[in-house]
Amino acid sequence: MTTVTRSTCCYCGVGCGMLIESEDGRITGVKGDPDHPANYGRLCSKGMTLPLTAQSTVNRALVPEMRATRDAAREAVGWDLALDTVAARFAGIIERHGPDAVAFYVSGQLLTEDYYVFNKLAKGLVRTNNIDTNSRLCMSSAVSGYKMAFGADGPPTCYDDLEAARTVLFAGSNMAYAHPVLFRRLEEAKTRDPSIKWIVVDPRRTDTAAMADLHLAIEPGTDVALFHGMLHHLIWDGRVDRAFIDAHTEGFDALKAIVRDYPPRFAAELCGIEERDLLQAAEWFGASEAALSLYCMGLNQSSHGTDKNLALIALHLATRQIGRPGAGPFSLTGQPNAMGGREVGGLATMLAAHRDIGNPDHRAEVEALWGVRGLSARPGLPAVDMFDAVRDGRIKAIWIACTNPAHSMPDNTRVREALANAEFVVVQEAFLNTDTVPYADVVLPASSWGEKAGTVTNSERRISRVRAAIPAPGQARPDWWIVTEVAKRLAAHMGASVERFAFASPEAVFDEHRALTVGRDLDIGGLSYAKLEAQGPQQWPYTADAASGQARRYADGVFATANGRARFHPVTYQPVAEKADPRFPFHLLTGRLRDQWHGMTRTGRVGRLFEHAPEPMLTMRREDAVRRGFREGDLVNVASRRGELVLALQLSDEVASGTVFAPMHWSGQFMNRGGINETTLAAVDPHSAQPELKHAAVRIGPARLPWRLMAAKRGDPLAMQAAVQPLLAERRYAAVRIEGDDLLVIRAADTNAPAQWVERLHDALGLPRNEALLQYRDAQRSLDKRVAWRDTYVDGFLTAHAIEGDAAGNAGGDILMERLRANAPWQGPRHAVFIGSAAAAPRDRTVCQCKGVSASQITTAVAAGADIDALKAKLGCGTVCGSCGPELRRMCGATPAVAAARLETV
């Protein structure tokens, strides 16, 4: 019998409600929750495939593991020994070196209850503020901007503003990919009323930008100059609301003096755009009945991210585009509970309930509520500084939970060096194949999506219940339980009260958390699990005397500052931290793909999520590639001052000349290096300490790797991927992907044929060494072709192939791939499998994942005159989750001749 459990999605900050279907302890399906106000039943391509990520325990952390020495392999142990060891090792280091010799690095994917007990353990028991989160990498500049401008963290807007807005400014957000469910709401609003204006600020012509009324393709990092140029025009054209400014803000005249230096023509030149486009954006924004800005990593992931936030917020304050339906600066969070982490003080620079570490009254309030004395007044080390301190030995032990810093941090080679140098590393994780797990002395197996209970807070400050649909596999335990068990043991070592961590359930943790918020700007004293059960998800603030939460903040013009006035800040434009120069002439931009999320630890378990973008690629403008003699699919070397990696080249007009783009998702799980963050730099914003992950200066050169390998095998792709993963780092280039439900594909390249590596790959894939294997070798050409069959009969099915040698001899790999995909009985003599090995046409890219509709099907239909409605009716694309909708519209926007030309290149 199918059981349905109401819960939430574990991906982005939209916070979609879900109905999880399960049978006999297995998740079997998922639907969008039609009653959840975040999504009203919609799901994106990632959310719809979540059940597929939970149907195998391969690579799951199922038992605690420990190693006796740093050089030893980890072995399975019992929970008591693992918990005792973590507590004892931390206690010993604290006793010898002080509380700041340990650190905690946690995650916006934790539930609020998990986050809370981690924060209480670090700040209330250990008395260190060295607890930071991967939200530092995505949202901390938004936090700084809100606090500096409004006096408190938290968006003043809500999701209903998406439909109420008359002008929408997207700044540094490819919302069509990063927050697709919310983007559907904007699309529908604009379809109903085409007079709504969309302005997109992005150096790339993304799918979001392609749908805009105005695309401002600014030079990377020039956002402040753009916003100041717009404000200059609005001020001197008389479009600002001086009465609102005088009554409800301060600092405007100081900002006006700065903005005087950014006349539209000068600002446009700095940004690399037309002056008329800047003026048009300013006029649409200033004259709009309701202007909404939606911004994300393009603003935040910058060494001047706070300034960018403040300059954009200034536009809203100056024109009174705030505090009313459809108007306001709306920071879209990247992770499902980045907001909840901020609420409990999960950053190294804050205390619980948006309190400040440096404020003695705030510390006293927390001490009273926690029943402790002597909270540290010294801010902790934020993420980049934290791992630098691990690297140089100031921090001896680090506990990492639900995040993968060996991949996600900038200049991640230094992070791996830090973890290798640490005295003691604890990794609390649901999956064993992340780049960080190999450095763990202790692995604590945690429950994951569909297996845990608690709450999360989404981008509009809405708190939703998360409910467990099935038990966690093996000995995996909830994160809050793991932390409290270590905390009780550590408290005993330190002679502190064990009762402070006597939580019997997530609800008990939530109740303590909400007590800390009473009287604060995020007061949720009126909320409880019972009320969330009865009323559904609720927004904060939700005070004890309230009937509901508050949708919009600052509607009365009273802000959370000491005097109730919002603050303008006189920020100035500063260039990117690392300018392009003759040695490193390209601007490297990083960002997200439509169907992958973060480091692919979860989405990488689903073959269909590779169909839209199968392998890690570097996107370059066609003219730039032609000038350098590059062709589509060439392997190129991408190098910065910090590191380098090899990627396959993708040509596109979506990036400007002199700019290249690489997705941030691929890690050591699916390629030979730690991803594009091998090249990024650790320069950070002085206010938020958020690193500039979005931009680096790089050079691009040919990767002269004559030895090539293509291999594929049917079977359990997750098991094969786990077996192959340790081999990837040994090659100059390697990429792995899953196709469908049962096929693993490997491509590799190097300077010469690697001794024994192919034999080890052969064994890792489980290829036979009997009559079921047909092998052809040409020693003179260093060519080796292997085809495996399901059985030893002549009419058997192909199950695997591996072809290695030079590029010419390797060409038959594409033909064999098509035969392997066909999964049909082989006809004729076996040796004929190597005949006719000319290169096959490249595989057709899938655009609509839900319906399996390919690019060639769409371009053929568009060339015949089909519009978006005809595509939906004829092919079914765009009719399920809608994530492919923006791309469909872009493809339909081409003339029939252009569509036909595109078809020839598919």
Secondary structure in CASP SS format (residue, H / E / C, confidence):
PFRMAT SS
TARGET T0000
AUTHOR 0000-0000-0000
METHOD secondary structure of the structure
MODEL  1
M C 1.00
T C 1.00
T E 1.00
V E 1.00
T E 1.00
R E 1.00
S E 1.00
T E 1.00
C C 1.00
C C 1.00
Y C 1.00
C C 1.00
G C 1.00
V C 1.00
G C 1.00
C C 1.00
G E 1.00
M E 1.00
L E 1.00
I E 1.00
E E 1.00
S E 1.00
E E 1.00
D C 1.00
G C 1.00
R E 1.00
I E 1.00
T E 1.00
G E 1.00
V E 1.00
K E 1.00
G E 1.00
D C 1.00
P C 1.00
D C 1.00
H C 1.00
P C 1.00
A C 1.00
N C 1.00
Y C 1.00
G C 1.00
R C 1.00
L C 1.00
C C 1.00
S H 1.00
K H 1.00
G H 1.00
M H 1.00
T C 1.00
L H 1.00
P H 1.00
L H 1.00
T H 1.00
A C 1.00
Q C 1.00
S C 1.00
T C 1.00
V C 1.00
N C 1.00
R E 1.00
A C 1.00
L C 1.00
V C 1.00
P C 1.00
E E 1.00
M E 1.00
R C 1.00
A C 1.00
T C 1.00
R C 1.00
D C 1.00
A C 1.00
A C 1.00
R C 1.00
E E 1.00
A E 1.00
V C 1.00
G C 1.00
W H 1.00
D H 1.00
L H 1.00
A H 1.00
L H 1.00
D H 1.00
T H 1.00
V H 1.00
A H 1.00
A H 1.00
R H 1.00
F H 1.00
A H 1.00
G H 1.00
I H 1.00
I H 1.00
E H 1.00
R H 1.00
H H 1.00
G C 1.00
P H 1.00
D H 1.00
A H 1.00
V E 1.00
A E 1.00
F E 1.00
Y E 1.00
V E 1.00
S C 1.00
G C 1.00
Q C 1.00
L C 1.00
L C 1.00
T H 1.00
E H 1.00
D H 1.00
Y H 1.00
Y H 1.00
V H 1.00
F H 1.00
N H 1.00
K H 1.00
L H 1.00
A H 1.00
K H 1.00
G H 1.00
L H 1.00
V H 1.00
R C 1.00
T C 1.00
N C 1.00
N C 1.00
I E 1.00
D E 1.00
T E 1.00
N H 1.00
S H 1.00
R H 1.00
L H 1.00
C C 1.00
M C 1.00
S H 1.00
S H 1.00
A H 1.00
V H 1.00
S H 1.00
G H 1.00
Y H 1.00
K H 1.00
M H 1.00
A H 1.00
F H 1.00
G C 1.00
A C 1.00
D C 1.00
G C 1.00
P C 1.00
P C 1.00
T C 1.00
C C 1.00
Y C 1.00
D C 1.00
D H 1.00
L H 1.00
E H 1.00
A H 1.00
A C 1.00
R C 1.00
T E 1.00
V E 1.00
L E 1.00
F E 1.00
A E 1.00
G C 1.00
S C 1.00
N C 1.00
M H 1.00
A H 1.00
Y H 1.00
A H 1.00
H C 1.00
P H 1.00
V H 1.00
L H 1.00
F H 1.00
R H 1.00
R H 1.00
L H 1.00
E H 1.00
E H 1.00
A H 1.00
K H 1.00
T H 1.00
R H 1.00
D C 1.00
P C 1.00
S C 1.00
I C 1.00
K E 1.00
W E 1.00
I E 1.00
V E 1.00
V E 1.00
D C 1.00
P C 1.00
R C 1.00
R C 1.00
T C 1.00
D H 1.00
T H 1.00
A H 1.00
A H 1.00
M C 1.00
A C 1.00
D C 1.00
L E 1.00
H E 1.00
L E 1.00
A C 1.00
I C 1.00
E C 1.00
P C 1.00
G C 1.00
T C 1.00
D H 1.00
V H 1.00
A H 1.00
L H 1.00
F H 1.00
H H 1.00
G H 1.00
M H 1.00
L H 1.00
H H 1.00
H H 1.00
L H 1.00
I H 1.00
W H 1.00
D C 1.00
G C 1.00
R C 1.00
V C 1.00
D C 1.00
R H 1.00
A H 1.00
F H 1.00
I H 1.00
D H 1.00
A H 1.00
H H 1.00
T E 1.00
E E 1.00
G C 1.00
F H 1.00
D H 1.00
A H 1.00
L H 1.00
K H 1.00
A H 1.00
I H 1.00
V H 1.00
R C 1.00
D C 1.00
Y C 1.00
P C 1.00
P H 1.00
R H 1.00
F H 1.00
A H 1.00
A H 1.00
E H 1.00
L H 1.00
C H 1.00
G C 1.00
I C 1.00
E C 1.00
E H 1.00
R H 1.00
D H 1.00
L H 1.00
L H 1.00
Q H 1.00
A H 1.00
A H 1.00
E H 1.00
W H 1.00
F H 1.00
G H 1.00
A H 1.00
S C 1.00
E C 1.00
A C 1.00
A E 1.00
L E 1.00
S E 1.00
L E 1.00
Y E 1.00
C C 1.00
M H 1.00
G H 1.00
L H 1.00
N H 1.00
Q C 1.00
S C 1.00
S C 1.00
H C 1.00
G H 1.00
T H 1.00
D H 1.00
K H 1.00
N H 1.00
L H 1.00
A H 1.00
L H 1.00
I H 1.00
A H 1.00
L H 1.00
H H 1.00
L H 1.00
A H 1.00
T H 1.00
R C 1.00
Q C 1.00
I C 1.00
G C 1.00
R C 1.00
P C 1.00
G C 1.00
A C 1.00
G E 1.00
P E 1.00
F E 1.00
S E 1.00
L C 1.00
T C 1.00
G C 1.00
Q C 1.00
P C 1.00
N C 1.00
A H 1.00
M H 1.00
G H 1.00
G H 1.00
R H 1.00
E H 1.00
V C 1.00
G C 1.00
G C 1.00
L C 1.00
A C 1.00
T C 1.00
M C 1.00
L E 1.00
A H 1.00
A H 1.00
H H 1.00
R E 1.00
D C 1.00
I C 1.00
G C 1.00
N C 1.00
P H 1.00
D H 1.00
H H 1.00
R H 1.00
A H 1.00
E H 1.00
V H 1.00
E H 1.00
A H 1.00
L H 1.00
W H 1.00
G C 1.00
V C 1.00
R C 1.00
G C 1.00
L C 1.00
S C 1.00
A C 1.00
R C 1.00
P C 1.00
G C 1.00
L C 1.00
P C 1.00
A H 1.00
V H 1.00
D H 1.00
M H 1.00
F H 1.00
D H 1.00
A H 1.00
V H 1.00
R H 1.00
D H 1.00
G C 1.00
R C 1.00
I C 1.00
K C 1.00
A E 1.00
I E 1.00
W E 1.00
I E 1.00
A E 1.00
C C 1.00
T C 1.00
N C 1.00
P H 1.00
A H 1.00
H H 1.00
S H 1.00
M C 1.00
P C 1.00
D C 1.00
N H 1.00
T H 1.00
R H 1.00
V H 1.00
R H 1.00
E H 1.00
A H 1.00
L H 1.00
A H 1.00
N H 1.00
A C 1.00
E C 1.00
F E 1.00
V E 1.00
V E 1.00
V E 1.00
Q E 1.00
E E 1.00
A C 1.00
F E 1.00
L C 1.00
N C 1.00
T C 1.00
D C 1.00
T C 1.00
V H 1.00
P H 1.00
Y H 1.00
A C 1.00
D C 1.00
V E 1.00
V E 1.00
L E 1.00
P E 1.00
A E 1.00
S C 1.00
S C 1.00
W C 1.00
G C 1.00
E C 1.00
K C 1.00
A C 1.00
G E 1.00
T E 1.00
V E 1.00
T E 1.00
N C 1.00
S C 1.00
E C 1.00
R C 1.00
R E 1.00
I E 1.00
S E 1.00
R E 1.00
V E 1.00
R C 1.00
A C 1.00
A C 1.00
I C 1.00
P C 1.00
A C 1.00
P C 1.00
G C 1.00
Q C 1.00
A C 1.00
R E 1.00
P C 1.00
D H 1.00
W H 1.00
W H 1.00
I H 1.00
V H 1.00
T H 1.00
E H 1.00
V H 1.00
A H 1.00
K H 1.00
R H 1.00
L H 1.00
A H 1.00
A H 1.00
H H 1.00
M H 1.00
G C 1.00
A C 1.00
S C 1.00
V H 1.00
E H 1.00
R H 1.00
F H 1.00
A C 1.00
F C 1.00
A C 1.00
S C 1.00
P H 1.00
E H 1.00
A H 1.00
V H 1.00
F H 1.00
D H 1.00
E H 1.00
H H 1.00
R H 1.00
A H 1.00
L H 1.00
T H 1.00
V C 1.00
G C 1.00
R C 1.00
D C 1.00
L C 1.00
D C 1.00
I C 1.00
G C 1.00
G C 1.00
L C 1.00
S C 1.00
Y H 1.00
A H 1.00
K H 1.00
L H 1.00
E H 1.00
A H 1.00
Q H 1.00
G C 1.00
P C 1.00
Q E 1.00
Q E 1.00
W C 1.00
P C 1.00
Y C 1.00
T C 1.00
A C 1.00
D C 1.00
A C 1.00
A C 1.00
S C 1.00
G C 1.00
Q C 1.00
A C 1.00
R C 1.00
R C 1.00
Y C 1.00
A C 1.00
D C 1.00
G C 1.00
V C 1.00
F C 1.00
A C 1.00
T C 1.00
A C 1.00
N C 1.00
G C 1.00
R C 1.00
A E 1.00
R E 1.00
F C 1.00
H C 1.00
P C 1.00
V C 1.00
T C 1.00
Y C 1.00
Q C 1.00
P C 1.00
V C 1.00
A C 1.00
E C 1.00
K C 1.00
A C 1.00
D C 1.00
P C 1.00
R C 1.00
F C 1.00
P C 1.00
F E 1.00
H E 1.00
L E 1.00
L E 1.00
T E 1.00
G E 1.00
R C 1.00
L C 1.00
R C 1.00
D C 1.00
Q C 1.00
W C 1.00
H C 1.00
G C 1.00
M C 1.00
T C 1.00
R C 1.00
T H 1.00
G H 1.00
R H 1.00
V C 1.00
G H 1.00
R H 1.00
L H 1.00
F H 1.00
E C 1.00
H C 1.00
A C 1.00
P C 1.00
E C 1.00
P C 1.00
M E 1.00
L E 1.00
T E 1.00
M E 1.00
R C 1.00
R H 1.00
E H 1.00
D H 1.00
A H 1.00
V H 1.00
R H 1.00
R C 1.00
G C 1.00
F C 1.00
R C 1.00
E C 1.00
G C 1.00
D C 1.00
L E 1.00
V E 1.00
N E 1.00
V E 1.00
A E 1.00
S C 1.00
R C 1.00
R C 1.00
G C 1.00
E E 1.00
L E 1.00
V E 1.00
L E 1.00
A E 1.00
L E 1.00
Q E 1.00
L E 1.00
S C 1.00
D C 1.00
E C 1.00
V C 1.00
A C 1.00
S C 1.00
G C 1.00
T E 1.00
V E 1.00
F E 1.00
A E 1.00
P E 1.00
M C 1.00
H C 1.00
W C 1.00
S C 1.00
G C 1.00
Q C 1.00
F C 1.00
M E 1.00
N C 1.00
R C 1.00
G C 1.00
G C 1.00
I H 1.00
N H 1.00
E H 1.00
T C 1.00
T C 1.00
L C 1.00
A C 1.00
A C 1.00
V E 1.00
D C 1.00
P C 1.00
H C 1.00
S C 1.00
A C 1.00
Q C 1.00
P E 1.00
E C 1.00
L C 1.00
K C 1.00
H E 1.00
A E 1.00
A E 1.00
V E 1.00
R E 1.00
I E 1.00
G E 1.00
P E 1.00
A C 1.00
R C 1.00
L C 1.00
P C 1.00
W E 1.00
R E 1.00
L E 1.00
M E 1.00
A E 1.00
A E 1.00
K E 1.00
R E 1.00
G C 1.00
D C 1.00
P H 1.00
L H 1.00
A H 1.00
M H 1.00
Q H 1.00
A H 1.00
A H 1.00
V H 1.00
Q H 1.00
P H 1.00
L H 1.00
L H 1.00
A C 1.00
E C 1.00
R C 1.00
R C 1.00
Y E 1.00
A E 1.00
A E 1.00
V E 1.00
R E 1.00
I E 1.00
E E 1.00
G C 1.00
D C 1.00
D C 1.00
L E 1.00
L E 1.00
V E 1.00
I E 1.00
R E 1.00
A E 1.00
A E 1.00
D E 1.00
T C 1.00
N C 1.00
A C 1.00
P C 1.00
A C 1.00
Q C 1.00
W H 1.00
V H 1.00
E H 1.00
R H 1.00
L H 1.00
H H 1.00
D H 1.00
A H 1.00
L H 1.00
G C 1.00
L C 1.00
P C 1.00
R C 1.00
N C 1.00
E C 1.00
A C 1.00
L E 1.00
L E 1.00
Q E 1.00
Y E 1.00
R E 1.00
D E 1.00
A H 1.00
Q H 1.00
R H 1.00
S C 1.00
L E 1.00
D E 1.00
K E 1.00
R E 1.00
V E 1.00
A E 1.00
W E 1.00
R C 1.00
D C 1.00
T C 1.00
Y C 1.00
V C 1.00
D C 1.00
G C 1.00
F E 1.00
L E 1.00
T E 1.00
A E 1.00
H E 1.00
A E 1.00
I E 1.00
E E 1.00
G E 1.00
D C 1.00
A C 1.00
A C 1.00
G C 1.00
N C 1.00
A C 1.00
G C 1.00
G H 1.00
D H 1.00
I H 1.00
L H 1.00
M H 1.00
E H 1.00
R H 1.00
L H 1.00
R H 1.00
A H 1.00
N C 1.00
A C 1.00
P E 1.00
W C 1.00
Q C 1.00
G C 1.00
P C 1.00
R H 1.00
H H 1.00
A H 1.00
V H 1.00
F H 1.00
I C 1.00
G C 1.00
S C 1.00
A C 1.00
A C 1.00
A C 1.00
A C 1.00
P C 1.00
R C 1.00
D C 1.00
R C 1.00
T E 1.00
V E 1.00
C E 1.00
Q C 1.00
C C 1.00
K C 1.00
G C 1.00
V E 1.00
S E 1.00
A H 1.00
S H 1.00
Q H 1.00
I H 1.00
T H 1.00
T H 1.00
A H 1.00
V H 1.00
A H 1.00
A C 1.00
G C 1.00
A C 1.00
D C 1.00
I H 1.00
D H 1.00
A H 1.00
L H 1.00
K H 1.00
A H 1.00
K H 1.00
L H 1.00
G C 1.00
C C 1.00
G C 1.00
T C 1.00
V C 1.00
C C 1.00
G C 1.00
S C 1.00
C C 1.00
G H 1.00
P H 1.00
E H 1.00
L H 1.00
R H 1.00
R H 1.00
M H 1.00
C H 1.00
G C 1.00
A C 1.00
T C 1.00
P H 1.00
A H 1.00
V H 1.00
A H 1.00
A H 1.00
A H 1.00
R H 1.00
L H 1.00
E H 1.00
T H 1.00
V C 1.00
END
